[in-house]
Amino acid sequence: MSGGVDSSAAAWLLQQQGHEVIGLFMRSGVHQEATCELPVLDSGPSHRQGCCSAADAADARRVADSLDIPFHALNFQDAFGRIQDYFADEYLAGRTPNPCVMCNNWLKFGRLWDFAQQVGATHVASGHYARVVPVPGSERLALMRGRDDGKDQSYVLFGIDPALLDHVLFPVGDASKSEIRETAERAGLRVFDKPDSQEICFVPDNDYAGFLRRHRGELDTAGEVVDTAGTVVGQHQGYERFTVGQRRGLGIAFGEPRYVVAIEPESHRVVVGEREDLARTSLEADRLNWLVDGHGSPDDTPLRCTAQIRYRHHAAPATVETIGADRARVTFDEPQYGVAPGQAVVFYDDDRVLGGGWIR
């Protein structure tokens, strides 16, 4: 329970279905106020946009109280430190990290499942817009996109241990966001109109460069901005401020739109070009996680599917070929734009998540 409307509605829906529900909140220790004792507020829900602050914890506790369910705030400061380290390492390697995927893999469906087993729980549930449904003619379960295309979060769940699908519930996955807000309002949950989280919980001001300085100290990452021919067209204050596909905030005036097409951490160079310079017909991915039988070995036959290269990307038709025990080549039918090393590529068969990996 993050204190938001989705997980709050999920808890209420589970209770209505007859489940015995225990509310859990992950304390990150990132913000000073999040390390204090959790306050019991007598005002309305906080509208701070985050997911791990003390105000969010108070909202979650208030919902748990209204549902009359047990509530625990778990101290995951050490685990969040691991995610912060990953985030900083990726940016300083010239890649674009996705801490939400790692949080799901390591914490929500890792550490929380460990805690669930300790207290005798059979499932971990969350407010993600995704579904787990039986595979016809099989005893296996499939991870599916949420019904609401605009809110689907299956992309950030590809890394779940396939053995855990039997123990995961996504109560809001069959509804739209507006329906969930209406459900929460009817249930009397005061967070029904709370805004969605928009930022990474440990970067609440969206200043990634500032976070890196605070986490790693002052960085010597300034360098040149060059075009695709290697001609210097400007200077930048740190390559960690950029990501492949970025158009705005380049700090240089061009006569027509320019995009970041590559980041070279060794030379500190940021390469910019035209939109067509972003076009990629293939990529390589590693650290694969398969949620279906028959994939994951070098002997697999090519897999036809659609592949999604970032959270808001529209999955595109592609062929996936394994080229090692933990590596694959993805070839797209049509060029894709903004393929960013460090992001996840997730494979789908219609709405079913087949698996995914990390773009090299």
Buried (B, 14 or more C-beta within 10 A) or exposed (E): BBBBBBBBBBBBBBBEEEBEBBBBBBBBBBBEEBEEEBEEBEEEBBEBBBBBBBBBBBBBBBBBEBBEBEBBBBEBBEBBBEBBEBBBEBBBEBBBBBBBBBBBBBBBBBBBBEBBEEEEBEBBBBBBBBBBBEEEEEEEBBBBBBBBEEBBBBBBBBBBBBEBBEBBBBBBBBBBBEBBBBBBBEBEBBBBEBEEBEEBBBBBEEEBBEBBBEBBEEBEBEBBBBBEEEEEBBEBEBBBBBBBBBEEEBEEEEEEEBBBBBBBBEEBBBBBBBBEBBBBEBBBBBEBBBBBEEBBEEEBEEBEBBBBBBBEBEBBEBBBBBEEEBBBBBEBEEEBBBBBBBBBBBBBEEBBBBBBBBBB
